[in-house]
């Protein structure tokens, strides 16, 4: 699919094709459809991120909470989106040793208890050790910092997903 193809989609197809760019949040694609035509993939991405940024805090929190934990319950139950499965798999998170899995489980519990939402990181290009290291370091942040970091990571993830979807 190309950007020209995206610009020609009717609203229903646009939402169907781009609705998972930001995890379980097709409303973002729906909110950006009217901004077509997009001059570039970056412009499309900016519109999507802008829709999220302009949403009420409670809606932003719902988007953050829609993301799965790393090597967490959704992965075990097979409830992650195809994109999340691919992303976590590419970082080796589906091949954790028992020790790594236990560490990630403890980090997930601690992070959720402290912040009230899952840890989010764009895993592309990172290995398990680096992810675990960054996860542990971010537990020292305050909630506002992590909320903003979660949104920034969602923006990175969505840009990577758009690049994969579109020939740009």
N, C-alpha and C positions, 0 to 999 in steps of 0.2 A: 504494500500500500504506500502511496506517495502523499505528500502534502496536498497536491492537486486533487487526489481522490478524496481526501478528508474534506476539503473545501466544497466538494460537490455533494456530500452526503446530506440526506434529509435529516431532520432532527432525531428521529427514532434510530436511524442507522448510526448517526454520530454518537449518540449515547450508548448504543449497543457496542460499538467498536472501541470507544474511548472511556467507557464508564468504569473500567477497572484500573485505569492508569493510576488513580489514587484509590487505594484499597477500600472496597465496599462502599464507594461514594459516587454512584452514577449521577447524583445531583450536580456534581461539579462540572461534568461534561455537559449536562443539560443547561447549566447556567452560562456556559461559554459558547454554545452553538451559535447564538445570535451575533457573536463578534466576527464570524467568518466574513470574508475570506482572510485567512491568516497568511501573512507575507513570509513567514518562516516557522520552522519548528519551535524556535525560541519564542516567537510571538504567541504561538499556541500554548506553549508551556507557561509563559507569563500570564496569560489569561486564566489558565486553570489554577495556578498558584494564587493569582489575585482573587479569584472567587473564594478560595479557602481563606485567604487573609482577611477578606471583608466580611466573612461570616461571623455571627455571634460567637463568643467564647465557648458557650455550651456546645455549639455545633462543631467548632474546631476540636474540642475535647472528644466528642463522639467520633470524629475522623481518626484522631490519635488512637482511641480505644479500639477502633476497627482493625488495627494492625495486630498481627499475631506476635506472641512472645517468640524469642529466638529459641529454637529447639524446645518449644514449650508444649502445652496441652493440645493446642490445635494441630501441631505437627504430629503428635502421637495419635490423635484421633482421626487424622487425615482430613481436617477441615480447612486447611489453608487454600488460598487461591493458587492457580497454576503458576502465576508470577512469583508468589512468595516461596512456593516449593522450589522453583528453579533458582531463585536468588539465594535461599538458604543452602540449597544443595551445592551451588557453585562455590560457596565459602566453606564447604566441608561440614556444615552444621548438622547434616543428616548422618554423618559418620563419626559422631563424638564418641570418645572413649567413655567408659563409665565414670571416670573421675571428672572429665570435662562436662559430661551431662549433669552430674551432681553439682558442679560449680555453677553452670548456667541456671539450673533449677533454683539454687540458692540466690543467685543474683536476681532472677526474675521475681522471686518472692519478696526480696528486700526492696527492689526497685518499685514494684507495684504497691507495697505497703507504704513506702515513703512518698511516692508521687501520685498514686491513684490511676496510673496508666502504664502501658507496657513500654519498655525500652525500645527505641527505634534507632536503627543505624543503617545506612546504605552499605550493604556488605560487599558489593562488587569490588574486586581487587584486594579484599582483606582475607586473611586466614583466621582460623579459629582462635589462635593465641592472641592475635591483635584485637579481635572482636572482644574477647573476654577481658583483656587488659583495658580497653576503652570503656567497656561496660562497668567494670569495677571503679574506674576513675570518675565516671559521671555520677556515681552514687554520692559523691561528695558535694555535688551541686545543690542549689536550692530549687524549689519547685518552679519558679518563674523562669529560671535559666533552662531547666529541662523541658518545660513546655515549649519555649521558643526553639530549643534545639530539636525537639521532636518535629516541629513544623518545618524546620530547615532540612532535616533528614528526609521528611516526606517529599519536599521539593526536589531533593537530589534523586530520590528513588523514582519519582514520577518522570523526571527528565531522562533518566536511563531507560525507563519503560517506553517512553515516546521514541527515543532513538532506536530501540529494538523494533518497535512496531512500524516506524516510518523510515523510508529510504531517504535519508537527509544528507 
